Structures are given as C-alpha cells and as structure tokens.
C-alpha cells in the first residue's frame, strides 16, 4: 500500500511528461506511486515514460478518449488512499505532497485540498498574471461560488480516493471542463474542501493545450454546468445564479473563440451570453468590457490592441453599449499595457512603443471617464501581481 497515488493523463506530451514525472520523484514526501495513462498519444510520450526505471511508475494505455476517462482509468488502478492529479505538461513543486497531505491528515472531515499555482509558458518561464482565482480565496464549500468560476486546476489538488468513489469519478462525456463539473458534484454531495493558499504547482499554458481548445471548451463548459443544475439534489434557490453562471460560460467561450480567430462563432457565443444575462452589458465598466479587456491582455495574446480592434469588428448587435465605448476601452487597454510594462521594468518598450502610442492617440487622455474606469480596474489588480 502507498499513501498517495499520482494520476497523470498523457496525450502527445513527449516534450513535457518526463519533466512532470521528475517533479514527482523530487518530492520531499516519497510514499507514492505514479500512474501515467497514455490517452492514445501520437508521439513518443510513452517511450519517455518507459525510460524511468523507478518501480513506482506504471504506464497504462487507452485509445484517445480525453482526460476524464484517462483520470478515471488511473484512479481505478490506483492503490493509494489519497489522489494527486498532475497533468503531463505541469510541474509539482517539491513540497506539494508533504504540505497537502498534512492538511488532509489534520482534518478527516476534509475531502479535498486545493492549492495555489502560477502559469508558465512552453519553456518553463513564468507568465505574470494577476487573476488566478485561488488568490481571491472563495468559500470552497459554498456552491454559489462554484457556479460562476472554477478556482482549481487539477494539478494543484489532492483528495481522498473515497471522494472520487462517492461521485462516480469524472464525467467522461465532458472534454475540457470535466474537472469543474467534478468539483461541483463533490460540493453538492457535501464533501468539504479547504484552501492552501500556497503555490505548489507550475501550470503550463500553451496555444496547443486542451484548455486553449476554443472549440471544445466553448461547447463543453456550459454543458458541464447544465449537468449540475439538473441534478435532483441541486438547491432550487441557486437556480437563478446557475443561469447567470451559464451566461458567464458562454461569455468565456466567446473570449476563447475570439482568441482563436473564430470570429462568427465568438459573436454567436457572446450573443447567447447577453441573451441569458442582459446585465452583463450594464455598467461602466460592464462585465463584458472587463472580460474582453482581460482576454486582450492575456499572455498568449501577442497584440492586445490589434486583438481588441478585431473583437469590436465582430461584436453582436446586442453588445451595442460596449460598441459605443470602443474608443474608451481601447484607451483603457493602452494605459493598462503602459502600467504593466512599468511594473515589469520594461522601460525600453515604454519608450519605443507605449509613449508613441500615447502621442498618436492624445485625445482620449482628456477623457475623465477613461481615467475613472482605469483607476477602478487597476486598484483591483495592482496588489495582485505575482
């Protein structure tokens, strides 16, 4: 018997899976097994796994079916009392298992511990970003907070195996947001969760990762929530918030589709979001404005202003109030880029790019509304940069 079973779904992760396994072998806590489930890879990822000679590592194989089935396959073969998920392109920091296990052992009533993470790029370089949900510490045992956001990434969680058994594992029909659906089902059925507000995982973001697959995520994310809303044990008083959550899922899908250049589908997804929750376009800044600005500033977006200009050319008619504020919203993004570069000491970029942009667009500097919105936005993020 081992205490911890590490389950790693692996699909064509030849470049990264060896690093993921090594990050587990480097843990300060060593009572574990590693179960890598090859999900029909088309590269040499399985061969990379087989190069490790540690007897605690097992390699299982299945035809390509997605991470939900891969995780379920791994858990069924696991012997540990505790489960630690680690995707094949992520990295566990050395103290992860020791710190998470200590939390679960200290309180037998807690089923899941969720911890902090930071983003890294394909080369392992940290991506600076102030919006990680775990930093805002929502109440994990309040279903309402889960209906509008998923603060977990699987690679930063540990749970009791019995919790997985109680809800029947991951929903294998969902590809992408299957983990969000899984955590919500645990909350609905009364499993307690706890935060560890400490970074234990490096979560890799790349244009080819599943989380960036706009097509799948935009379709499966609303469905992941719908399957929870229709459960007989779902609290009826939370249904209105659930509908708002569906709207936010469509809004999130629109952002992903826009980032992938699927402009017409992004427009349709945003239109559906506004139809479900007209309040998304009320206020200055409104939720839609905040979300498209956030999307434009994401690390994977090379040209924030150019991206946002393309978004404005592809807004649905129902987003008219946002369309009317194009000039001010573009000004907000230019100012936020300037502030971000100053924060990161990118003074050359400030002089060569940001200042000339200011010179080309001086008119909006006199807009009181722009500065008011920028101040409100920046006060929510200046203290959050990692």
C-alpha positions in Angstrom: 0.0 0.0 0.0 1.1 3.6 -0.7 -0.3 6.8 0.7 -0.6 8.8 -2.5 -1.4 7.8 -6.0 -0.3 10.3 -8.6 -2.5 10.1 -11.7 -1.1 11.7 -14.9 -3.2 11.7 -18.1 -0.8 12.0 -21.1 -1.7 12.8 -24.6 1.1 13.6 -27.0 3.2 15.2 -24.3 6.6 13.9 -25.3 8.2 17.2 -24.6 6.9 17.6 -21.1 5.9 14.3 -19.5 9.5 13.5 -18.4 9.7 16.8 -16.5 6.3 16.1 -14.9 7.4 12.7 -13.6 10.8 14.1 -12.4 8.9 16.8 -10.4 7.1 14.0 -8.6 10.3 12.0 -8.0 11.8 15.1 -6.5 9.1 15.5 -3.8 10.2 15.7 -0.2 7.5 13.2 0.6 8.3 9.9 -1.1 5.4 7.4 -0.3 3.7 7.5 -3.6 3.1 5.7 -6.9 2.8 7.3 -10.3 0.2 6.1 -12.8 0.6 7.6 -16.2 -2.3 6.9 -18.5 -1.4 7.3 -22.2 -4.5 8.6 -23.9 -3.7 7.4 -27.5 -0.6 9.6 -28.0 0.7 10.1 -31.5 4.2 10.9 -30.4 6.9 9.2 -28.3 5.5 10.2 -24.9 5.0 6.6 -23.8 8.7 5.9 -24.6 9.7 8.8 -22.4 7.8 7.3 -19.5 9.3 3.9 -20.0 12.9 5.3 -19.7 12.3 5.9 -16.0 13.5 2.8 -14.0 11.6 3.6 -10.8 9.3 0.7 -9.9 6.7 3.1 -8.5 5.9 4.3 -12.1 3.3 2.4 -14.1 2.2 3.1 -17.7 -1.3 2.3 -18.8 -2.7 2.8 -22.3 -6.1 3.5 -23.8 -7.5 4.7 -27.1 -7.9 8.5 -27.2 -10.9 9.5 -25.1 -9.9 12.6 -23.2 -8.6 13.4 -19.7 -11.7 12.5 -17.9 -11.5 8.8 -18.9 -7.7 8.8 -18.5 -8.0 10.1 -14.9 -10.8 7.5 -14.2 -8.6 4.7 -15.7 -5.7 5.8 -13.5 -7.7 6.0 -10.3 -9.3 2.6 -10.8 -5.8 1.1 -11.0 -4.5 3.2 -8.0 -3.7 1.8 -4.6 -3.3 5.0 -2.6 -5.7 6.4 0.0 -5.1 9.9 -1.5 -5.1 11.0 -5.1 -2.9 13.7 -6.5 -3.6 14.7 -10.1 -0.8 16.0 -12.3 -1.3 16.7 -16.0 1.6 15.7 -18.2 2.7 19.2 -19.1 2.6 20.6 -15.5 5.1 20.5 -12.7 4.7 19.8 -9.0 6.9 21.9 -6.6 8.9 19.7 -4.2 6.8 20.5 -1.1 3.5 19.9 -2.7 2.7 16.4 -1.4 4.0 16.9 2.1 2.0 20.1 2.6 -1.2 18.9 1.1 -1.1 15.5 2.9 -0.6 17.3 6.2 -3.7 19.3 5.7 -5.9 16.3 4.9 -4.5 14.2 7.8 -5.1 17.1 10.2 -8.9 17.0 9.5 -10.6 13.7 8.5 -13.7 15.7 7.5 -11.9 17.4 4.7 -12.1 15.6 1.3 -10.2 17.9 -0.9 -7.3 20.4 -0.6 -6.8 23.0 -3.4 -3.6 24.9 -3.6 -2.1 27.8 -5.5 -0.4 27.7 -8.9 1.3 30.0 -11.3 1.4 29.9 -15.1 4.4 29.0 -17.1 4.9 29.0 -20.8 6.2 26.2 -23.0 9.8 26.9 -22.0 9.0 27.0 -18.3 9.2 30.7 -17.9 6.6 32.2 -15.5 3.8 34.2 -17.1 2.9 37.1 -14.9 -0.9 37.3 -14.4 -3.0 38.8 -11.5 -6.3 36.9 -12.0 -5.7 33.5 -10.5 -8.9 32.6 -8.8 -7.2 30.9 -5.8 -5.7 34.3 -4.8 -9.2 35.6 -4.0 -9.9 32.6 -1.7 -13.6 31.9 -2.4 -15.5 29.8 0.0 -15.0 26.3 -1.5 -17.9 24.8 0.5 -20.4 27.4 -0.9 -21.8 26.0 -4.1 -22.7 29.6 -5.2 -19.1 30.5 -5.7 -18.5 27.4 -7.9 -21.4 28.3 -10.3 -19.5 31.3 -11.7 -15.9 30.2 -11.5 -13.6 27.2 -11.1 -10.6 28.2 -8.9 -8.9 24.8 -9.1 -6.5 23.3 -11.6 -6.3 19.6 -11.2 -2.5 19.6 -10.9 -2.8 21.7 -7.7 -5.2 19.4 -5.8 -5.2 16.4 -3.6 -8.2 14.5 -2.4 -9.3 11.3 -0.7 -9.9 8.4 -3.0 -13.3 7.9 -1.3 -14.5 11.3 -2.6 -13.9 10.1 -6.2 -15.8 6.9 -5.5 -18.7 8.7 -3.9 -19.5 10.8 -7.0 -18.6 8.2 -9.6 -15.4 9.8 -10.9 -15.2 12.3 -13.7 -17.9 12.6 -16.3 -16.3 11.1 -19.4 -18.7 12.8 -21.8 -17.1 16.2 -20.9 -13.7 17.1 -22.5 -12.1 20.2 -21.1 -14.2 21.4 -18.1 -14.7 17.8 -16.7 -12.7 18.8 -13.5 -15.0 21.8 -12.8 -18.0 19.5 -13.1 -16.3 17.0 -10.8 -15.6 19.6 -8.1 -19.1 20.9 -8.2 -20.6 17.4 -7.8 -18.4 17.0 -4.7 -19.7 20.2 -3.2 -23.4 19.3 -4.0 -22.9 15.9 -2.2 -21.5 17.5 0.9 -17.8 16.9 0.6 -15.7 19.5 2.4 -12.9 21.3 0.7 -10.1 23.6 2.1 -7.7 26.1 0.6 -4.0 26.0 0.9 -3.0 29.5 -0.2 0.5 28.5 -1.2 1.8 27.8 -4.7 2.5 24.1 -5.2 2.2 23.8 -9.0 3.5 25.3 -12.2 0.6 25.2 -14.6 1.7 25.3 -18.3 -0.1 27.5 -20.7 0.4 26.9 -24.4 -1.6 27.5 -27.6 -1.9 23.7 -28.1 -3.1 22.8 -24.7 -6.6 21.4 -24.2 -7.6 24.4 -22.0 -6.9 26.6 -25.0 -9.0 24.4 -27.4 -11.7 27.0 -28.0 -14.0 24.7 -30.0 -14.2 22.0 -27.3 -14.2 24.4 -24.3 -16.9 26.7 -25.6 -19.2 23.7 -26.1 -18.4 21.7 -23.1 -18.1 24.4 -20.5 -21.8 25.3 -20.4 -22.7 21.6 -20.6 -20.6 20.9 -17.5 -22.7 23.4 -15.6 -26.0 22.3 -17.0 -25.4 18.7 -15.8 -25.1 20.0 -12.3 -28.1 22.3 -12.5 -30.5 19.5 -13.5 -29.4 17.2 -10.6 -32.3 16.4 -8.2 -30.2 17.5 -5.2 -29.3 20.9 -6.7 -30.6 23.6 -4.4 -33.5 25.3 -6.1 -32.8 28.7 -4.6 -29.5 28.8 -6.6 -31.0 28.2 -10.0 -31.0 32.0 -10.9 -27.3 32.2 -10.1 -26.9 29.0 -12.1 -28.4 30.7 -15.1 -26.1 33.6 -14.6 -23.2 31.1 -14.5 -24.3 29.7 -17.8 -24.2 33.2 -19.3 -20.7 33.6 -18.0 -19.7 30.3 -19.5 -20.9 31.5 -22.9 -19.0 34.7 -22.3 -15.9 32.8 -21.5 -16.5 30.7 -24.7 -16.7 33.9 -26.7 -13.3 35.0 -25.4 -11.7 31.7 -26.3 -13.3 31.7 -29.8 -12.2 35.2 -30.4 -8.7 34.4 -29.4 -8.7 31.5 -31.8 -9.9 33.7 -34.7 -13.3 32.0 -34.8 -15.0 35.4 -35.1 -18.5 34.4 -36.1 -18.7 31.7 -33.5 -17.4 34.1 -30.9 -20.0 36.6 -31.8 -22.8 33.9 -31.5 -21.5 32.8 -28.1 -21.4 36.4 -26.8 -24.9 37.0 -28.1 -26.1 33.9 -26.2 -24.4 35.2 -23.0 -26.2 38.5 -23.3 -29.5 36.9 -24.0 -29.2 34.8 -20.8 -28.0 37.7 -18.7 -28.6 41.2 -20.1 -26.9 42.6 -17.0 -23.6 41.7 -18.5 -23.6 44.9 -20.6 -24.9 47.2 -17.8 -22.4 49.5 -16.0 -19.2 51.2 -16.8 -17.2 49.1 -16.9 -19.7 46.3 -17.5 -18.8 42.6 -17.2 -18.4 42.1 -21.0 -16.0 45.0 -21.2 -13.9 43.7 -18.3 -13.8 40.2 -19.9 -12.8 41.3 -23.4 -10.2 43.6 -21.9 -8.9 40.7 -19.8 -8.8 38.5 -22.8 -6.8 41.1 -24.8 -4.2 41.3 -22.0 -3.6 37.5 -21.6 0.0 36.4 -22.0 -0.8 34.3 -25.1 -2.2 37.3 -27.0 0.7 38.9 -28.8 -1.0 42.1 -30.0 -3.5 43.3 -27.3 -4.8 46.3 -29.2 -5.0 44.6 -32.6 -6.9 41.7 -31.0 -9.4 44.1 -29.3 -9.9 46.0 -32.5 -10.8 42.7 -34.2 -13.2 41.9 -31.4 -15.0 45.2 -31.9 -15.5 44.4 -35.6 -17.2 41.2 -34.5 -19.5 42.2 -31.7 -23.2 41.2 -31.9 -25.8 43.9 -32.2 -26.9 43.2 -28.6 -23.5 44.4 -27.4 -24.3 47.9 -28.6 -23.5 49.7 -25.3 -20.0 48.1 -25.4 -19.5 49.0 -29.1 -20.3 52.7 -28.3 -17.4 52.7 -25.9 -14.8 51.3 -28.3 -12.6 54.4 -28.1 -12.5 54.5 -24.3 -12.0 50.7 -24.0 -9.1 50.8 -26.4 -7.7 53.7 -24.3 -8.0 51.6 -21.2 -6.1 48.8 -22.7 -3.3 51.1 -23.9 -3.0 52.5 -20.4 -3.0 49.1 -18.8 -0.3 48.0 -21.1 1.7 51.0 -20.1 1.2 50.4 -16.4 2.1 46.7 -16.8 5.3 47.5 -18.7 6.3 50.0 -16.0 5.6 47.4 -13.3 7.8 44.9 -15.1 10.5 47.4 -15.6 10.2 47.2 -19.4 11.4 50.7 -19.9 12.6 50.3 -23.4 9.2 49.1 -24.5 7.6 52.0 -22.8 9.8 54.4 -24.7 9.7 52.7 -28.0 6.1 51.6 -28.1 3.8 52.9 -25.4 4.9 56.6 -25.5 4.5 56.7 -29.3 1.0 55.2 -28.9 0.1 57.9 -26.5 1.4 60.5 -28.9 -0.7 59.0 -31.7 -3.9 59.0 -29.6 -3.7 62.1 -27.4 -7.4 62.9 -27.5 -8.6 60.2 -25.1 -6.2 61.3 -22.4 -8.6 64.2 -21.7 -11.5 61.8 -21.1 -12.4 61.7 -17.4 -14.3 58.5 -18.0 -11.3 56.7 -19.2 -9.2 57.6 -16.2 -12.1 56.8 -13.8 -12.6 53.3 -15.3 -8.8 52.7 -15.4 -8.4 53.7 -11.8 -11.2 51.3 -10.8 -9.8 48.5 -12.8 -6.2 49.0 -11.7 -7.0 49.2 -8.0 -8.3 45.6 -8.2 -5.1 44.3 -9.7 -2.0 46.3 -8.7 -1.6 44.4 -5.5 -2.2 41.0 -7.1 0.8 40.8 -9.5 2.8 37.7 -8.7 
